[in-house]
Amino acid sequence: MEFLTSVPIITRCLLAINVSIHVLVFLTSWPIDSFTMSPWFVLYRGEYYRVMSSVFLHAGILHLFMNMSTLIAIGPSLEHHFGSLKMLLITLWTILLGGIFFVFIVW
């Protein structure tokens, strides 16, 4: 894991959060359908947290591996280009707008 020392902090944190949540779900058998994206639950039950929580859930180990490989491949260059704070804000803003867009497209 020595190569991770060259990965910037926000990219590393996103990687750790995603992997930790996947391991936690796997070990505890959490009901992930309580956190996945459901436009109906977002709009009619007011479960707005689903817009953010759904991006940290993965359908399996291959899905997690592919997403984290992509994060490691492009995250550092984006973080070096924009800076750590901007990278974090861009990531959060993208998650929020993407989730809202998905809710209204599917609705």
NUKE-740670 format. One record per atom (N, C-alpha, C, O): residue in one letter; x, y, z. Coordinates in nm, 3 decimals. Layout:
BEGIN
<node "A",<X,Y,Z>>,
...
end
This chain:
BEGIN
<node "M",<0.080,-0.120,0.000>>,
<node "M",<0.000,0.000,0.000>>,
<node "M",<0.085,0.127,0.000>>,
<node "M",<0.035,0.236,0.026>>,
<node "E",<0.212,0.112,-0.029>>,
<node "E",<0.302,0.226,-0.030>>,
<node "E",<0.264,0.328,-0.138>>,
<node "E",<0.288,0.447,-0.122>>,
<node "F",<0.205,0.280,-0.247>>,
<node "F",<0.167,0.371,-0.355>>,
<node "F",<0.061,0.470,-0.310>>,
<node "F",<0.048,0.578,-0.370>>,
<node "L",<-0.016,0.437,-0.208>>,
<node "L",<-0.121,0.527,-0.159>>,
<node "L",<-0.064,0.651,-0.090>>,
<node "L",<-0.135,0.750,-0.074>>,
<node "T",<0.062,0.647,-0.050>>,
<node "T",<0.122,0.764,0.015>>,
<node "T",<0.135,0.880,-0.083>>,
<node "T",<0.142,0.996,-0.042>>,
<node "S",<0.139,0.851,-0.213>>,
<node "S",<0.148,0.957,-0.312>>,
<node "S",<0.010,1.007,-0.356>>,
<node "S",<0.000,1.105,-0.430>>,
<node "V",<-0.095,0.941,-0.309>>,
<node "V",<-0.232,0.982,-0.344>>,
<node "V",<-0.273,1.096,-0.251>>,
<node "V",<-0.258,1.084,-0.130>>,
<node "P",<-0.325,1.205,-0.306>>,
<node "P",<-0.365,1.320,-0.224>>,
<node "P",<-0.476,1.285,-0.123>>,
<node "P",<-0.545,1.184,-0.137>>,
<node "I",<-0.490,1.369,-0.024>>,
<node "I",<-0.574,1.342,0.093>>,
<node "I",<-0.722,1.320,0.061>>,
<node "I",<-0.782,1.226,0.114>>,
<node "I",<-0.782,1.403,-0.021>>,
<node "I",<-0.926,1.388,-0.049>>,
<node "I",<-0.952,1.260,-0.126>>,
<node "I",<-1.048,1.189,-0.097>>,
<node "T",<-0.869,1.230,-0.223>>,
<node "T",<-0.883,1.106,-0.299>>,
<node "T",<-0.867,0.987,-0.206>>,
<node "T",<-0.943,0.890,-0.214>>,
<node "R",<-0.770,0.994,-0.117>>,
<node "R",<-0.748,0.886,-0.020>>,
<node "R",<-0.866,0.871,0.075>>,
<node "R",<-0.906,0.759,0.107>>,
<node "C",<-0.923,0.983,0.120>>,
<node "C",<-1.039,0.979,0.209>>,
<node "C",<-1.160,0.919,0.139>>,
<node "C",<-1.232,0.837,0.197>>,
<node "L",<-1.184,0.959,0.015>>,
<node "L",<-1.297,0.903,-0.060>>,
<node "L",<-1.280,0.753,-0.080>>,
<node "L",<-1.376,0.676,-0.069>>,
<node "L",<-1.159,0.712,-0.108>>,
<node "L",<-1.128,0.570,-0.123>>,
<node "L",<-1.156,0.496,0.009>>,
<node "L",<-1.222,0.392,0.009>>,
<node "A",<-1.108,0.551,0.120>>,
<node "A",<-1.126,0.487,0.250>>,
<node "A",<-1.274,0.481,0.290>>,
<node "A",<-1.319,0.380,0.343>>,
<node "I",<-1.348,0.587,0.264>>,
<node "I",<-1.491,0.589,0.298>>,
<node "I",<-1.565,0.482,0.219>>,
<node "I",<-1.643,0.405,0.275>>,
<node "N",<-1.541,0.476,0.088>>,
<node "N",<-1.609,0.378,0.004>>,
<node "N",<-1.577,0.235,0.045>>,
<node "N",<-1.667,0.152,0.058>>,
<node "V",<-1.450,0.206,0.066>>,
<node "V",<-1.410,0.070,0.104>>,
<node "V",<-1.463,0.036,0.243>>,
<node "V",<-1.511,-0.075,0.265>>,
<node "S",<-1.454,0.129,0.337>>,
<node "S",<-1.503,0.105,0.472>>,
<node "S",<-1.652,0.075,0.475>>,
<node "S",<-1.697,-0.016,0.544>>,
<node "I",<-1.729,0.153,0.401>>,
<node "I",<-1.873,0.130,0.397>>,
<node "I",<-1.904,-0.005,0.334>>,
<node "I",<-1.992,-0.077,0.380>>,
<node "H",<-1.831,-0.040,0.229>>,
<node "H",<-1.854,-0.170,0.165>>,
<node "H",<-1.823,-0.285,0.262>>,
<node "H",<-1.900,-0.380,0.272>>,
<node "V",<-1.712,-0.275,0.332>>,
<node "V",<-1.676,-0.379,0.430>>,
<node "V",<-1.779,-0.384,0.542>>,
<node "V",<-1.819,-0.492,0.584>>,
<node "L",<-1.822,-0.268,0.591>>,
<node "L",<-1.922,-0.263,0.698>>,
<node "L",<-2.053,-0.328,0.655>>,
<node "L",<-2.113,-0.405,0.731>>,
<node "V",<-2.097,-0.296,0.535>>,
<node "V",<-2.220,-0.357,0.483>>,
<node "V",<-2.203,-0.508,0.470>>,
<node "V",<-2.293,-0.584,0.504>>,
<node "F",<-2.089,-0.551,0.420>>,
<node "F",<-2.063,-0.694,0.401>>,
<node "F",<-2.060,-0.768,0.536>>,
<node "F",<-2.119,-0.875,0.548>>,
<node "L",<-1.992,-0.712,0.633>>,
<node "L",<-1.976,-0.780,0.763>>,
<node "L",<-2.101,-0.778,0.849>>,
<node "L",<-2.126,-0.871,0.925>>,
<node "T",<-2.181,-0.673,0.836>>,
<node "T",<-2.298,-0.660,0.924>>,
<node "T",<-2.429,-0.696,0.856>>,
<node "T",<-2.532,-0.705,0.923>>,
<node "S",<-2.426,-0.718,0.727>>,
<node "S",<-2.549,-0.744,0.650>>,
<node "S",<-2.651,-0.632,0.669>>,
<node "S",<-2.771,-0.657,0.683>>,
<node "W",<-2.601,-0.510,0.670>>,
<node "W",<-2.689,-0.393,0.675>>,
<node "W",<-2.790,-0.398,0.564>>,
<node "W",<-2.758,-0.444,0.454>>,
<node "P",<-2.911,-0.354,0.586>>,
<node "P",<-3.009,-0.347,0.477>>,
<node "P",<-2.979,-0.226,0.389>>,
<node "P",<-3.029,-0.116,0.415>>,
<node "I",<-2.898,-0.245,0.284>>,
<node "I",<-2.855,-0.131,0.204>>,
<node "I",<-2.969,-0.063,0.129>>,
<node "I",<-2.955,0.051,0.086>>,
<node "D",<-3.083,-0.132,0.114>>,
<node "D",<-3.195,-0.069,0.045>>,
<node "D",<-3.251,0.048,0.126>>,
<node "D",<-3.332,0.125,0.074>>,
<node "S",<-3.209,0.063,0.250>>,
<node "S",<-3.249,0.178,0.331>>,
<node "S",<-3.169,0.303,0.294>>,
<node "S",<-3.204,0.414,0.334>>,
<node "F",<-3.061,0.285,0.217>>,
<node "F",<-2.972,0.397,0.183>>,
<node "F",<-2.955,0.417,0.033>>,
<node "F",<-2.896,0.516,-0.010>>,
<node "T",<-3.007,0.324,-0.047>>,
<node "T",<-2.991,0.337,-0.193>>,
<node "T",<-3.084,0.444,-0.248>>,
<node "T",<-3.177,0.489,-0.181>>,
<node "M",<-3.058,0.482,-0.371>>,
<node "M",<-3.137,0.587,-0.435>>,
<node "M",<-3.275,0.534,-0.471>>,
<node "M",<-3.289,0.432,-0.539>>,
<node "S",<-3.376,0.605,-0.425>>,
<node "S",<-3.514,0.575,-0.459>>,
<node "S",<-3.586,0.708,-0.473>>,
<node "S",<-3.621,0.772,-0.373>>,
<node "P",<-3.610,0.751,-0.598>>,
<node "P",<-3.677,0.879,-0.617>>,
<node "P",<-3.809,0.890,-0.541>>,
<node "P",<-3.844,0.996,-0.490>>,
<node "W",<-3.882,0.780,-0.533>>,
<node "W",<-4.010,0.783,-0.462>>,
<node "W",<-3.990,0.817,-0.315>>,
<node "W",<-4.061,0.901,-0.260>>,
<node "F",<-3.892,0.750,-0.249>>,
<node "F",<-3.864,0.777,-0.108>>,
<node "F",<-3.810,0.918,-0.087>>,
<node "F",<-3.840,0.982,0.014>>,
<node "V",<-3.732,0.966,-0.181>>,
<node "V",<-3.678,1.102,-0.170>>,
<node "V",<-3.790,1.204,-0.178>>,
<node "V",<-3.798,1.295,-0.095>>,
<node "L",<-3.876,1.189,-0.277>>,
<node "L",<-3.981,1.289,-0.300>>,
<node "L",<-4.099,1.277,-0.204>>,
<node "L",<-4.149,1.379,-0.156>>,
<node "Y",<-4.144,1.157,-0.176>>,
<node "Y",<-4.269,1.141,-0.101>>,
<node "Y",<-4.250,1.110,0.047>>,
<node "Y",<-4.342,1.129,0.126>>,
<node "R",<-4.133,1.063,0.085>>,
<node "R",<-4.104,1.038,0.226>>,
<node "R",<-4.004,1.138,0.283>>,
<node "R",<-3.977,1.138,0.403>>,
<node "G",<-3.948,1.220,0.197>>,
<node "G",<-3.852,1.320,0.243>>,
<node "G",<-3.718,1.262,0.287>>,
<node "G",<-3.649,1.322,0.368>>,
<node "E",<-3.682,1.147,0.234>>,
<node "E",<-3.556,1.082,0.269>>,
<node "E",<-3.444,1.135,0.179>>,
<node "E",<-3.390,1.064,0.095>>,
<node "Y",<-3.412,1.263,0.199>>,
<node "Y",<-3.316,1.333,0.114>>,
<node "Y",<-3.173,1.280,0.129>>,
<node "Y",<-3.091,1.297,0.039>>,
<node "Y",<-3.144,1.217,0.241>>,
<node "Y",<-3.010,1.162,0.264>>,
<node "Y",<-2.973,1.059,0.158>>,
<node "Y",<-2.855,1.036,0.133>>,
<node "R",<-3.074,0.997,0.094>>,
<node "R",<-3.048,0.895,-0.008>>,
<node "R",<-2.969,0.952,-0.127>>,
<node "R",<-2.896,0.879,-0.193>>,
<node "V",<-2.986,1.080,-0.153>>,
<node "V",<-2.914,1.143,-0.264>>,
<node "V",<-2.764,1.132,-0.242>>,
<node "V",<-2.689,1.109,-0.337>>,
<node "M",<-2.720,1.149,-0.118>>,
<node "M",<-2.577,1.143,-0.086>>,
<node "M",<-2.533,1.001,-0.051>>,
<node "M",<-2.426,0.957,-0.094>>,
<node "S",<-2.612,0.930,0.026>>,
<node "S",<-2.568,0.799,0.076>>,
<node "S",<-2.557,0.695,-0.035>>,
<node "S",<-2.475,0.603,-0.026>>,
<node "S",<-2.638,0.708,-0.136>>,
<node "S",<-2.639,0.606,-0.241>>,
<node "S",<-2.508,0.596,-0.318>>,
<node "S",<-2.476,0.490,-0.372>>,
<node "V",<-2.432,0.704,-0.325>>,
<node "V",<-2.307,0.699,-0.402>>,
<node "V",<-2.197,0.621,-0.332>>,
<node "V",<-2.097,0.585,-0.394>>,
<node "F",<-2.213,0.596,-0.204>>,
<node "F",<-2.111,0.522,-0.130>>,
<node "F",<-2.143,0.373,-0.120>>,
<node "F",<-2.069,0.299,-0.055>>,
<node "L",<-2.251,0.329,-0.183>>,
<node "L",<-2.289,0.188,-0.182>>,
<node "L",<-2.257,0.127,-0.318>>,
<node "L",<-2.274,0.190,-0.422>>,
<node "H",<-2.211,0.003,-0.315>>,
<node "H",<-2.172,-0.065,-0.438>>,
<node "H",<-2.238,-0.201,-0.445>>,
<node "H",<-2.262,-0.265,-0.343>>,
<node "A",<-2.267,-0.245,-0.566>>,
<node "A",<-2.343,-0.369,-0.588>>,
<node "A",<-2.261,-0.494,-0.560>>,
<node "A",<-2.318,-0.603,-0.548>>,
<node "G",<-2.133,-0.483,-0.549>>,
<node "G",<-2.048,-0.599,-0.522>>,
<node "G",<-1.903,-0.558,-0.525>>,
<node "G",<-1.869,-0.442,-0.546>>,
<node "I",<-1.817,-0.655,-0.503>>,
<node "I",<-1.674,-0.628,-0.496>>,
<node "I",<-1.618,-0.580,-0.630>>,
<node "I",<-1.529,-0.496,-0.633>>,
<node "L",<-1.668,-0.633,-0.741>>,
<node "L",<-1.621,-0.590,-0.872>>,
<node "L",<-1.662,-0.446,-0.900>>,
<node "L",<-1.583,-0.368,-0.953>>,
<node "H",<-1.785,-0.410,-0.864>>,
<node "H",<-1.833,-0.273,-0.879>>,
<node "H",<-1.747,-0.177,-0.797>>,
<node "H",<-1.706,-0.072,-0.845>>,
<node "L",<-1.719,-0.215,-0.672>>,
<node "L",<-1.635,-0.133,-0.585>>,
<node "L",<-1.494,-0.121,-0.644>>,
<node "L",<-1.437,-0.011,-0.649>>,
<node "F",<-1.438,-0.233,-0.690>>,
<node "F",<-1.303,-0.233,-0.746>>,
<node "F",<-1.293,-0.142,-0.868>>,
<node "F",<-1.197,-0.065,-0.881>>,
<node "M",<-1.389,-0.150,-0.957>>,
<node "M",<-1.385,-0.068,-1.079>>,
<node "M",<-1.397,0.081,-1.044>>,
<node "M",<-1.325,0.164,-1.100>>,
<node "N",<-1.488,0.115,-0.953>>,
<node "N",<-1.505,0.255,-0.916>>,
<node "N",<-1.381,0.310,-0.843>>,
<node "N",<-1.340,0.423,-0.868>>,
<node "M",<-1.323,0.230,-0.755>>,
<node "M",<-1.206,0.277,-0.681>>,
<node "M",<-1.082,0.282,-0.771>>,
<node "M",<-0.995,0.367,-0.752>>,
<node "S",<-1.074,0.193,-0.868>>,
<node "S",<-0.965,0.199,-0.966>>,
<node "S",<-0.973,0.329,-1.046>>,
<node "S",<-0.871,0.393,-1.071>>,
<node "T",<-1.092,0.366,-1.084>>,
<node "T",<-1.111,0.491,-1.157>>,
<node "T",<-1.078,0.610,-1.068>>,
<node "T",<-1.014,0.706,-1.113>>,
<node "L",<-1.121,0.605,-0.943>>,
<node "L",<-1.089,0.713,-0.849>>,
<node "L",<-0.939,0.729,-0.833>>,
<node "L",<-0.888,0.841,-0.834>>,
<node "I",<-0.867,0.619,-0.817>>,
<node "I",<-0.721,0.625,-0.802>>,
<node "I",<-0.655,0.672,-0.931>>,
<node "I",<-0.551,0.739,-0.927>>,
<node "A",<-0.713,0.639,-1.046>>,
<node "A",<-0.653,0.677,-1.174>>,
<node "A",<-0.669,0.826,-1.204>>,
<node "A",<-0.575,0.889,-1.252>>,
<node "I",<-0.787,0.883,-1.175>>,
<node "I",<-0.808,1.023,-1.213>>,
<node "I",<-0.815,1.120,-1.095>>,
<node "I",<-0.797,1.240,-1.113>>,
<node "G",<-0.842,1.068,-0.975>>,
<node "G",<-0.854,1.154,-0.858>>,
<node "G",<-0.731,1.238,-0.829>>,
<node "G",<-0.743,1.359,-0.808>>,
<node "P",<-0.612,1.178,-0.827>>,
<node "P",<-0.493,1.259,-0.796>>,
<node "P",<-0.469,1.374,-0.894>>,
<node "P",<-0.433,1.484,-0.852>>,
<node "S",<-0.488,1.349,-1.022>>,
<node "S",<-0.463,1.458,-1.118>>,
<node "S",<-0.567,1.569,-1.101>>,
<node "S",<-0.534,1.687,-1.113>>,
<node "L",<-0.691,1.532,-1.073>>,
<node "L",<-0.793,1.634,-1.049>>,
<node "L",<-0.764,1.712,-0.921>>,
<node "L",<-0.778,1.834,-0.916>>,
<node "E",<-0.722,1.639,-0.818>>,
<node "E",<-0.693,1.705,-0.691>>,
<node "E",<-0.570,1.796,-0.702>>,
<node "E",<-0.568,1.903,-0.642>>,
<node "H",<-0.469,1.754,-0.776>>,
<node "H",<-0.352,1.841,-0.797>>,
<node "H",<-0.389,1.964,-0.879>>,
<node "H",<-0.338,2.073,-0.854>>,
<node "H",<-0.477,1.945,-0.976>>,
<node "H",<-0.517,2.057,-1.062>>,
<node "H",<-0.602,2.159,-0.986>>,
<node "H",<-0.577,2.279,-0.995>>,
<node "F",<-0.702,2.111,-0.913>>,
<node "F",<-0.797,2.201,-0.846>>,
<node "F",<-0.759,2.235,-0.703>>,
<node "F",<-0.802,2.337,-0.650>>,
<node "G",<-0.680,2.150,-0.639>>,
<node "G",<-0.652,2.165,-0.496>>,
<node "G",<-0.748,2.079,-0.417>>,
<node "G",<-0.855,2.042,-0.466>>,
<node "S",<-0.711,2.047,-0.295>>,
<node "S",<-0.789,1.953,-0.214>>,
<node "S",<-0.927,2.006,-0.178>>,
<node "S",<-1.026,1.934,-0.191>>,
<node "L",<-0.935,2.130,-0.133>>,
<node "L",<-1.065,2.186,-0.092>>,
<node "L",<-1.160,2.195,-0.210>>,
<node "L",<-1.276,2.156,-0.200>>,
<node "K",<-1.111,2.245,-0.323>>,
<node "K",<-1.196,2.254,-0.443>>,
<node "K",<-1.238,2.116,-0.491>>,
<node "K",<-1.352,2.097,-0.534>>,
<node "M",<-1.147,2.020,-0.483>>,
<node "M",<-1.180,1.882,-0.522>>,
<node "M",<-1.292,1.827,-0.436>>,
<node "M",<-1.385,1.764,-0.487>>,
<node "L",<-1.286,1.852,-0.306>>,
<node "L",<-1.391,1.807,-0.215>>,
<node "L",<-1.523,1.875,-0.248>>,
<node "L",<-1.627,1.809,-0.254>>,
<node "L",<-1.520,2.004,-0.270>>,
<node "L",<-1.643,2.077,-0.302>>,
<node "L",<-1.701,2.034,-0.436>>,
<node "L",<-1.823,2.020,-0.449>>,
<node "I",<-1.617,2.015,-0.535>>,
<node "I",<-1.662,1.968,-0.666>>,
<node "I",<-1.725,1.830,-0.654>>,
<node "I",<-1.829,1.803,-0.713>>,
<node "T",<-1.661,1.742,-0.576>>,
<node "T",<-1.714,1.607,-0.557>>,
<node "T",<-1.850,1.611,-0.489>>,
<node "T",<-1.944,1.546,-0.536>>,
<node "L",<-1.862,1.685,-0.380>>,
<node "L",<-1.990,1.693,-0.308>>,
<node "L",<-2.099,1.757,-0.394>>,
<node "L",<-2.213,1.711,-0.394>>,
<node "W",<-2.063,1.862,-0.466>>,
<node "W",<-2.158,1.931,-0.553>>,
<node "W",<-2.204,1.838,-0.665>>,
<node "W",<-2.323,1.837,-0.700>>,
<node "T",<-2.113,1.761,-0.722>>,
<node "T",<-2.146,1.668,-0.829>>,
<node "T",<-2.238,1.558,-0.779>>,
<node "T",<-2.333,1.520,-0.847>>,
<node "I",<-2.209,1.506,-0.660>>,
<node "I",<-2.296,1.403,-0.601>>,
<node "I",<-2.436,1.458,-0.582>>,
<node "I",<-2.534,1.394,-0.618>>,
<node "L",<-2.446,1.577,-0.525>>,
<node "L",<-2.576,1.639,-0.498>>,
<node "L",<-2.653,1.667,-0.626>>,
<node "L",<-2.770,1.630,-0.638>>,
<node "L",<-2.589,1.731,-0.722>>,
<node "L",<-2.658,1.764,-0.847>>,
<node "L",<-2.693,1.639,-0.927>>,
<node "L",<-2.801,1.630,-0.985>>,
<node "G",<-2.602,1.542,-0.931>>,
<node "G",<-2.630,1.416,-1.001>>,
<node "G",<-2.748,1.343,-0.940>>,
<node "G",<-2.833,1.290,-1.012>>,
<node "G",<-2.753,1.339,-0.807>>,
<node "G",<-2.864,1.273,-0.739>>,
<node "G",<-2.997,1.343,-0.763>>,
<node "G",<-3.098,1.278,-0.791>>,
<node "I",<-2.996,1.475,-0.754>>,
<node "I",<-3.119,1.552,-0.779>>,
<node "I",<-3.164,1.534,-0.923>>,
<node "I",<-3.283,1.515,-0.950>>,
<node "F",<-3.071,1.540,-1.016>>,
<node "F",<-3.102,1.520,-1.156>>,
<node "F",<-3.164,1.381,-1.178>>,
<node "F",<-3.264,1.368,-1.249>>,
<node "F",<-3.105,1.279,-1.117>>,
<node "F",<-3.157,1.143,-1.131>>,
<node "F",<-3.300,1.132,-1.076>>,
<node "F",<-3.386,1.071,-1.138>>,
<node "V",<-3.324,1.192,-0.960>>,
<node "V",<-3.458,1.187,-0.899>>,
<node "V",<-3.561,1.246,-0.995>>,
<node "V",<-3.667,1.187,-1.016>>,
<node "F",<-3.531,1.361,-1.051>>,
<node "F",<-3.629,1.427,-1.137>>,
<node "F",<-3.641,1.365,-1.275>>,
<node "F",<-3.747,1.374,-1.337>>,
<node "I",<-3.536,1.301,-1.325>>,
<node "I",<-3.545,1.231,-1.453>>,
<node "I",<-3.631,1.106,-1.437>>,
<node "I",<-3.716,1.078,-1.522>>,
<node "V",<-3.608,1.031,-1.331>>,
<node "V",<-3.682,0.907,-1.309>>,
<node "V",<-3.826,0.935,-1.266>>,
<node "V",<-3.917,0.860,-1.302>>,
<node "W",<-3.847,1.041,-1.192>>,
<node "W",<-3.979,1.076,-1.143>>,
<node "W",<-4.069,1.105,-1.260>>,
<node "W",<-4.186,1.137,-1.241>>,
end
